Amino acid sequence: MKKFTFLIIAILALVVFASGCTDSGNTNQTSQPTVPTKEYSGNGISFSYPESWQQLEQISSPNALVAFGDPSSVDSATNNVNTLVVIQSIPMPSGSTLKEVYDATYAQFKATDSSFQQISDSTTTVDGTTAYVNTHMVDVSGVQKQEKAVWLEKNGNIYVILCGALPSAFETQQKNFDAIINTFKVH
């Protein structure tokens, strides 16, 4: 039994050291650079957004409160903005929970949209409340997009922060999406 215990500890130690998950005692950590931002406040919400982005005047998403996009991502053929964040809101349906509405929405997408491919499903905290995060691929007007939808409930309303970009740009846009998500507040 002692040999078996020693073997498990040795394997765990090897995995930790190989992964680089050790504390060197160095407290001079470098933080990721922050994105220069501007502030949006309206429609009962506020958040910071990348200063190079612009508010989108024409929003085709249902229940949209506001949208911002990266003007450098405009498709010259269609004039559509490929990298954007849309804030949507609906009243919480009576007798439902946020999780129930979230689950039902993605079950419907999976059943009715053959282009919908879920990548991940997780939780986070936004504006002091638990939020559900669904990352997926989907065709939007014939263009494949990767999207991260962050769902939260405040004051009897569901808010969805929908972040989208072309799959090739999605990872590089995370700091911009996070600038909005991490500062999002309901008033």
C-alpha positions in Angstrom: 0.0 0.0 0.0 2.9 2.4 0.8 4.4 1.8 -2.6 1.1 2.5 -4.3 0.6 5.8 -2.3 4.2 6.8 -3.1 3.6 6.1 -6.8 0.4 8.3 -6.8 2.2 11.2 -5.1 5.2 10.9 -7.4 2.9 11.0 -10.5 0.9 14.0 -9.1 4.2 15.9 -8.4 5.4 15.1 -11.9 2.2 16.4 -13.5 2.3 19.6 -11.4 6.0 20.3 -12.2 5.5 19.5 -15.9 2.5 21.8 -16.2 4.4 24.7 -14.6 1.9 25.1 -11.7 4.5 25.9 -9.1 4.9 29.0 -7.0 8.3 30.6 -7.4 7.7 33.1 -4.7 8.0 36.0 -7.2 5.3 38.5 -6.5 6.2 40.8 -9.4 3.5 39.4 -11.7 2.9 41.2 -14.9 -0.8 42.0 -15.6 -2.3 41.8 -19.0 -2.6 45.2 -20.7 -5.9 46.8 -20.4 -8.0 47.9 -23.3 -8.4 51.7 -23.7 -12.1 52.2 -23.2 -15.0 54.6 -23.4 -18.2 54.5 -21.3 -21.7 53.7 -22.4 -24.7 54.5 -20.1 -28.3 54.2 -21.3 -31.3 51.9 -21.4 -30.8 51.1 -17.7 -27.3 49.6 -18.2 -23.7 50.8 -18.3 -20.4 49.3 -19.4 -17.0 50.1 -20.8 -16.3 49.3 -24.4 -13.1 49.5 -26.5 -12.5 53.1 -27.6 -11.9 52.1 -31.2 -15.3 50.5 -31.4 -18.4 52.4 -32.6 -22.1 52.2 -31.6 -24.1 50.4 -34.2 -27.2 52.2 -35.2 -29.0 49.5 -37.0 -29.4 46.3 -34.9 -31.3 43.4 -36.3 -31.1 41.3 -33.1 -34.4 40.9 -31.4 -34.8 42.6 -28.0 -31.5 44.5 -28.5 -30.8 47.5 -26.2 -27.6 48.6 -27.8 -24.7 47.2 -29.9 -21.1 48.1 -30.5 -18.7 46.8 -33.1 -15.2 47.0 -34.4 -15.2 49.1 -37.5 -12.0 47.4 -38.7 -14.0 44.2 -39.0 -16.5 45.4 -41.6 -16.9 43.0 -44.5 -16.4 45.2 -47.6 -18.7 43.0 -49.7 -21.7 43.0 -47.3 -20.9 46.1 -45.2 -21.7 43.9 -42.1 -19.6 44.3 -38.9 -18.1 40.9 -38.1 -16.8 41.7 -34.6 -19.5 43.1 -32.3 -21.3 42.9 -29.0 -25.1 43.2 -28.7 -26.8 43.7 -25.4 -30.3 42.1 -25.3 -33.0 42.1 -22.6 -36.4 40.5 -22.0 -38.6 40.3 -18.9 -38.1 37.1 -17.0 -41.0 34.8 -17.9 -43.3 34.3 -15.0 -42.7 31.1 -13.1 -39.3 30.5 -14.8 -35.7 30.7 -13.6 -32.8 32.1 -15.6 -31.3 28.6 -15.9 -34.6 27.1 -17.3 -34.9 29.9 -19.9 -31.2 29.5 -20.8 -31.4 25.7 -21.2 -34.6 25.9 -23.2 -33.1 28.5 -25.6 -30.1 26.4 -26.4 -32.1 23.2 -26.7 -34.2 25.0 -29.3 -31.2 26.2 -31.2 -29.7 22.7 -31.3 -33.1 21.3 -32.5 -33.8 23.9 -35.2 -30.5 25.3 -36.4 -28.2 22.8 -38.1 -25.3 25.3 -38.1 -25.4 25.6 -34.3 -22.4 23.8 -32.7 -21.9 24.3 -28.9 -18.3 24.7 -27.8 -18.6 25.2 -24.1 -21.1 25.9 -21.3 -20.0 27.5 -18.0 -20.8 30.1 -15.3 -19.2 33.3 -14.3 -20.1 36.4 -12.2 -21.3 39.6 -13.8 -22.6 42.6 -11.9 -22.4 40.6 -8.7 -24.7 37.8 -9.9 -24.2 34.3 -11.4 -24.2 34.4 -15.2 -24.4 31.5 -17.6 -22.0 31.5 -20.5 -22.6 29.6 -23.8 -19.8 29.6 -26.4 -20.8 28.3 -29.8 -20.4 28.4 -33.6 -23.4 29.5 -35.8 -24.1 30.8 -39.3 -25.2 34.4 -39.2 -26.6 35.5 -42.6 -24.5 32.9 -44.3 -21.3 33.7 -42.4 -19.9 31.4 -39.8 -19.4 33.2 -36.5 -18.1 32.2 -33.1 -20.2 33.7 -30.3 -20.1 33.9 -26.5 -23.5 34.6 -24.9 -23.4 35.7 -21.3 -26.8 35.5 -19.6 -27.7 37.1 -16.3 -30.9 38.2 -14.4 -31.3 41.5 -12.6 -34.4 43.3 -11.5 -36.8 40.8 -13.1 -35.1 41.0 -16.5 -32.8 38.7 -18.4 -29.8 40.4 -20.0 -27.7 38.7 -22.7 -24.3 40.0 -23.6 -23.8 38.5 -27.1 -20.2 38.7 -28.2 -19.4 37.6 -31.8 -16.6 37.4 -34.3 -15.3 35.4 -37.2 -13.7 32.2 -35.8 -10.2 33.3 -36.9 -10.6 36.6 -34.8 -12.5 35.3 -31.8 -9.6 34.6 -29.5 -7.8 37.9 -30.3 -11.1 39.7 -29.4 -11.4 38.2 -25.9 -9.9 41.2 -24.2 -12.4 43.5 -26.0 -15.3 41.3 -25.1 -14.1 41.0 -21.5 -13.8 44.9 -21.3 -17.6 44.9 -21.8 -18.6 41.8 -19.8 -16.4 42.7 -16.7 -17.8 46.2 -16.4 -21.5 45.5 -17.3 -23.9 46.9 -14.7 -27.7 47.1 -14.5 -29.1 50.3 -12.9 
